[in-house]
């Protein structure tokens, strides 16, 4: 029993969450304010990981990224990028798998803002980018916090996707959820219990902080 799977898990969750935030903000902005005819299709694709079994997504990631596939072979031979059974592959798969957990809260935050606020910023001469960064985002801090925490916690708990695309390589792709499975198979319940308790305690604490902050309990406590 080592701390390596836990450290790798939180490294994966942190990298995934940071990259997801960069992707989700412009995507959620577009979904919130766009009137494009393809918007329902994009919303459906973003939400698919909520209903598809993780092993289905993992299987298709494995097929697409495999060196035996033309795309995977091109990545490997031309760009020198190996995504199957690698940490980079885990990150990409995790971004797609956790996408709705970041996009949906931020999109809801944008939808809750009065259109008058955005229009007033445009009248004052602010560009769309400055309106987004200086006006809209500061007004949806609870939604941003919710998206960040849900994405982080969801990535921590991944199993099917990471097993299919990453395998079980110690120090590279063996995250805590896979380590728990291995320890249970080996009847080493004490180690499985240790990993499980650490994940439970950390995810519970993170979610509790979100509810305390978004519910205003901390402000009332410090008064």
N, C-alpha and C positions, 0 to 999 in steps of 0.2 A: 504494500500500500504506500503510495507516494502522493505528493501534492501536485505532481506534473499534470494529470488530467484536469484538475481544478484550475490550475493556472492557464492551461491551454484553452479551457472553456471560457474563462473571463477575458482572455486575450481575443478570442474569436468574437465574443459578444461585444466587446468595446470597439473593435475595428468595424464590425458589421453595423453597429449603431451609428458611428460617425459617418460612414459612407452612405448609409440609408438616409440620414438627415439631409445630406447634400442632394440626394436624389429626390426625396419625398417632398421637400418644400416647393420646388418649382412644379412638380407633378400635381401636388395637392392644390396649388394655386390655380393651375390650369383647369383641374376638375371642378373647382369651386366656382370659377367665373366664366369658363368657356361655354359657348352655345353651339359648339361644333356637333355635327350629326354623328360623328364617330365616338362622341363622349361615352355613350352607354357601353360600347364595345371595350373601350379602355378601362372603364370602371369595372366591367366584368372580369377582364384579365387581371386587374390589380387584386380583385377579391377572390380569385380562384384558389389561392393557397389556404383560404379559410375552410373550404369544403373538400378539396382533394386530399386523399390520404398522403402523408409525407413520402411514403415509399413510391408512389406514382411519380411525384415530382423528382425524387431521387433517381428513379429508373431512367427517366427521360434526360436528366442532366448527365447521367452516366453514358447514355447512348450518344448524346450530342458531343460531349467533351472527350469521348474515347478516341485514342489515336487510330483505331480501326475505322472511325468515321472520317469523312472527307474534311469536315470543319475542324475536328479535333486533331487530325493529322496536319492540317495547315497551320494551326496554332503551334503545334509541337515542332514542326520542321522549319517553318518560315520565321515565326516569332520567338521560338524557343520557350513557349509557355506550356507547361504541363498542368492541367487542371484536375485530372483524375487522380485520386489518392494523394492530394496535396493540400496544404493549408490555404493556398490561393483559391483552389476549387471550392473548399468549404466556405470561404468568405462570399464568393459569388452566389453559390447555392443558398446561403443563409440570407443574403440580401433579397433575393427573389422570394424566398419562403416567408420572410418576416415583413415584406413590403406593405401588406395591408395594415399591419399593426402600427406602422408609422404614418402611412398616408391618411387613413380614415380619421384619426383624431385631429390631425392638422387641417384636413379638409373641412371637418365639422367646425373647427375654430374659425376658419375663413368665412364659412357660411353664416356664422353667428354675428359677424361684424356688419354694421349698418353700411349700406352702399354710399350713404352720404359722407362717411368718413373718407372713403377712397376718392370720391368725387371732389371733396374739398381739397385733398392733397394735390389732385391734378390741377384744380383751379389756381392753387398757389404756385404752380410751376414745377412741382416735383415730378421727376421721371417715374416710370413704372418700377424701376429697380429701387429707387430711394423710397418710394411709397411702400414697397414691400418690406424693406429693411428697417425704415425709420417709423413707419406708421402701423402697418398691419401686424408684423411679427411681434412687436412689443405688446400688442393688444391680445395676443393669443398665447401668452406664456403658459397658462395651465394646459392648453392643448399640446403645446410643444413638449412640456414635461411628461405628459401622459404618453405621447408617442414614443419619446426616448426611452422611458422606463418599460413600457410594454414590449418594445422591440428588443431591448436588452434582455429582459426576463424570458421572452419567447425564444431567443437564440440560445440562452443558457439551457433551456429544456429540450432542445432539438435532439431527436434520435434517428428517425427513419431516414431523413435527408442526409445527415452527416455520415451515417453508416453506409448508405448506398454510394455516395460520391467520394467519401474520404476513406472508407475502410476502417481498419483498426491498427494504425501504425503508431506505436508509442513515441511520444515526443513530437509528432507531426500532425496526426489526425485523431488520436485517441482522446476524445473529450470525456467529461465526467459521466454523461449519460451512457456512453458505451462502456466505460469502466465499471459502472454499476451493473450493467448486464453481464459483463465478463465475470465479476465477482460472484454474482448470484449463480451463474452456471457452474462456477468452481465451488459452490457451497460455502464461500467465504462471506458469511452474512455480516460479520463485524466490519469488514472493509466496505461492503455495500452500504451498510448503515451509516458509516462515517461520511462517505461521499454524499449520501442522500440527505443527511442532517445538515451538512454544510450548505448544499444547494437550497434546501428548504429554508434555513435561517436567513440566508442572504436575500433570496427572492421575496420572502415575507417582509423583511425589513425595508427593501426597496419599495414594494407596493404600499406598505404602511406610510412611508414618508410621502408618497404621492397623494394619498388620501388626506393626510394631515395638512399638506401644503394647499392642495386644491380646495379642500373644505374649509380653509381658514382657521383650522383648530390651533395652529401654532401662533397665529396673531392673537387669538383670544387668550392663549396660555401666557404670552409674554406681557399682556396688559395688566 
